[in-house]
Amino acid sequence: MNFITSEKSLVIALSSALLLTACGGGGSESSDTSTSTNSSNSNSPEAISPSSPIDTSKPSEPNTSPEPLKPTTSPETSAPEATSPVLKVEVDMKDVESKSYDGAAQVGSKLLNSQRQACALGGLAQNNELTKIATQHAQYIQHVFANSSPTMFNAHDEREIEDIKTWTGKNNPFFTGISFKDRLLKAGYSNLAHGVVENISRITYYSSAGRVASPEYAAHSMTKSLLAAPYHMRLLVTPNLSQTGSGMIAYKPYGKATDKSQGYVFVNASSADRNTENRSVEGLFTYPCTDVADTNTALYNEFPSPVAGTGRDLGTDPIGQPIYINMPSAKNIKISNIKFRDIQRNIDVPVDLLDYSNDPHKRTAYELPQNEAFILPITDSLQSCETGRRVGKNCGLYGNSKYQVSFDVLVDNKTLETKQFTFTTGEVNY
């Protein structure tokens, strides 16, 4: 699937057996450090259902047969480590080499793992096969953007592009297969039949002072952006995932001053396995969930756009961290009586609801199932930007702030339930 790019960062997700190609992220500016970070989402979800033969026609849905969560291990996996806090570290750009940063890649994997565990969705064991697949595809992408400026590029696709064919397709030394499915098959990935997720983020930093986010902090930020983008988030928190591997590559963007510009590519691949393929969650779950902390404050872009048809440009008028609602055991849910409260400031944040009834992507591959929904905080009136040229303007929710969310759920037009939880944002993302 194609999408338009510029020198902005791209965040893409692909899930559950060649599943998703969507994007989410945000850009930043800081007058204090003369650093800018551009982000945009330009891809759209694709999916392969875990079946035989594999069907690539539409996104697969979470399996609805409940099964107790259980840890799994194999010779190629290791138990996930505890996630330690990632400090906001800047480094001299000259100290960032154009190479693979395995430690930074693990930061992203561990963050995804910890967020899933916090919401009782099952942890992710480190998988060496997925790490190798993710790293090689990250190398493919960086080779393209270190040597050219594509106008059309699908980051999940390794096919040759006519106007930059020197750097794409089989001419790229890191080519391993046109599609994600092709790459998995070539690698002989052992859990392919059970469902695989690929998430990709590309970001470009500019700094007149020659300072840039460290690879570790960049990977942390990229993963948070994926978890703030509805069409990525819903796939990243699919209950049956159990294995993960990531790649993180630093590179110098083509045509940019090497002492002022720095690019990163982060690729995560996660999958179910034989023991978890049918694993689900009983009852209703959300992301964020109770006591989750350090979320993004804002969503600046995603394709397909969760606000399509409203006239809103997320780049200039972002929304707050979305809330995902899923009840796998239900055929349909209806959300009502939503309250989204800033506890510290004692104010209510206006919201919109995105569900099957008003889905702008109905009858497309991105259509939301009737048992899922998103609460979208409308933050136009919040003066949440703290630095840079946008200080005092809308940067989504306020940073480092606690929010209480409550709503009613009508399940299958029969049973009414009430849900309430709190979560805490991290630093403002720009």
Buried (B, 14 or more C-beta within 10 A) or exposed (E): BEBEBEBBBBBBBBBBBBBBBBBBBBBBBBEEBBBBBBBBBBBBBBBBBBEEEBBBEBBBBBBBEBBEBEEBEBEBBEEBEEBEEBEEEBBEBEEBEEEBBEEBBBBBBBBBBBBBBBBEBBBBBBBBBBBBBBBBBBBBBBBBBBBBBBEEBBBBBBBBBEEBBEBBBEEBEBBBBBBBBBBBBEBEBBBBBBBBBBBBBBBBBBBEEBBBBBBBBBBBBBBBBBBBBBBBBBBBBBBBBBBBBBBBBBBBBBEBEEEBBBBBBBBBBBBBBEBBBBBBBEEBBBBBBBEBBBBBBBBBBBBBBBBBEEEBEBBEBBBBBBBBBBBBBBEBBBBEEBEBBBEEEEEEBBBBBBBBEEBBBEEEBBBBBBBBBBBBBBBEEBEBBBBBEBEEBBBBBBBBBBBBBBBEBBBBEEEEEEBEBBBBBBBBBB
